Amino acid sequence: MEFSVHDVTSVARGYFYECSCGERYSKMGLAMVCRKCRTYTQEGRCTAVYDIAHQELVWTCPTVVAEKERQAQLEAYIAECKKPFTLGDVCPGLDDVLESMR
């Protein structure tokens, strides 16, 4: 990955962490409670902190992670519900019995 001039300048000045809204901080704890995120992010709070020097995600808000997991579970459930359903799915062999009764 390449560093931008802005990234190099920020790190040189001691601002190693970037919060969700793009504000840069010298300490990760400060980035986690960024006041600007309350206004500039959809969630109304900081959701992630990036280490600019190493170009990696170092913190994610636990509620955001839990919400993504719940959304994935919901999507899997909806996909399962959309599958064709037969009585044999509930009671194996019941379809054959019902077919023989016709």
C-alpha positions as CSV (number, residue, x, y, z in Angstrom):
1,M,0.0,0.0,0.0
2,E,1.1,3.5,-0.7
3,F,1.0,6.3,1.8
4,S,-0.4,9.7,0.8
5,V,1.4,12.9,1.6
6,H,-1.4,13.6,4.2
7,D,-0.7,10.2,5.9
8,V,3.1,10.8,6.0
9,T,2.6,14.3,7.4
10,S,0.1,13.1,10.0
11,V,2.4,10.3,11.3
12,A,5.4,12.7,11.3
13,R,3.4,15.1,13.5
14,G,2.4,12.2,15.9
15,Y,-1.2,11.6,14.7
16,F,-1.2,7.9,14.2
17,Y,-4.9,7.1,14.5
18,E,-7.9,8.0,12.3
19,C,-11.5,7.6,13.5
20,S,-14.6,6.9,11.4
21,C,-15.1,10.5,10.3
22,G,-11.5,11.0,9.2
23,E,-10.3,13.0,12.2
24,R,-6.7,12.2,13.2
25,Y,-5.5,11.6,16.8
26,S,-2.3,10.9,18.7
27,K,-3.9,8.3,20.9
28,M,-6.3,5.4,20.0
29,G,-8.5,6.2,23.1
30,L,-9.1,9.7,21.9
31,A,-10.1,8.5,18.4
32,M,-12.5,6.0,19.9
33,V,-14.6,8.8,21.5
34,C,-14.4,11.3,18.7
35,R,-16.9,14.1,19.1
36,K,-17.1,14.8,15.3
37,C,-18.3,11.2,14.7
38,R,-21.5,12.1,16.5
39,T,-22.3,14.5,13.7
40,Y,-20.6,13.0,10.7
41,T,-21.3,9.3,10.9
42,Q,-24.6,7.6,10.3
43,E,-24.3,5.6,13.6
44,G,-23.8,8.8,15.6
45,R,-20.6,7.5,17.3
46,C,-17.1,6.3,16.3
47,T,-17.4,2.9,14.7
48,A,-13.8,2.2,13.8
49,V,-10.2,3.4,14.4
50,Y,-7.4,2.9,11.9
51,D,-3.7,2.9,12.5
52,I,-2.3,5.1,9.8
53,A,1.3,4.1,10.2
54,H,0.5,0.4,9.7
55,Q,-2.6,0.9,7.6
56,E,-4.7,-1.5,9.5
57,L,-8.0,-1.5,11.5
58,V,-7.2,-1.5,15.2
59,W,-10.6,-1.1,16.8
60,T,-14.2,-1.6,15.8
61,C,-17.2,-0.7,17.9
62,P,-18.6,-3.9,19.5
63,T,-22.2,-2.9,18.7
64,V,-21.4,-2.5,15.0
65,V,-19.8,-6.0,14.9
66,A,-22.8,-7.5,16.7
67,E,-25.2,-5.7,14.3
68,K,-23.3,-7.1,11.2
69,E,-23.5,-10.6,12.7
70,R,-27.3,-10.2,13.4
71,Q,-27.8,-8.9,9.8
72,A,-25.9,-12.0,8.4
73,Q,-28.0,-14.3,10.5
74,L,-31.2,-12.6,9.4
75,E,-30.2,-12.9,5.7
76,A,-29.4,-16.6,6.1
77,Y,-32.8,-17.1,7.8
78,I,-34.6,-15.3,5.0
79,A,-32.8,-17.3,2.4
80,E,-33.8,-20.5,4.2
81,C,-37.4,-19.4,4.4
82,K,-37.5,-18.7,0.6
83,K,-36.5,-22.3,-0.2
84,P,-39.4,-24.6,-1.4
85,F,-41.1,-26.4,1.5
86,T,-42.7,-29.8,1.6
87,L,-44.2,-31.8,4.4
88,G,-41.3,-34.3,4.0
89,D,-39.0,-31.6,5.3
90,V,-40.8,-31.8,8.7
91,C,-41.5,-35.5,8.8
92,P,-39.3,-37.5,6.5
93,G,-41.2,-40.1,4.4
94,L,-44.6,-38.3,4.8
95,D,-44.5,-37.2,1.2
96,D,-44.4,-40.8,0.1
97,V,-47.3,-41.8,2.3
98,L,-49.4,-38.9,1.0
99,E,-48.5,-39.8,-2.5
100,S,-49.6,-43.4,-2.0
101,M,-52.9,-42.2,-0.7
102,R,-53.8,-40.4,-3.9
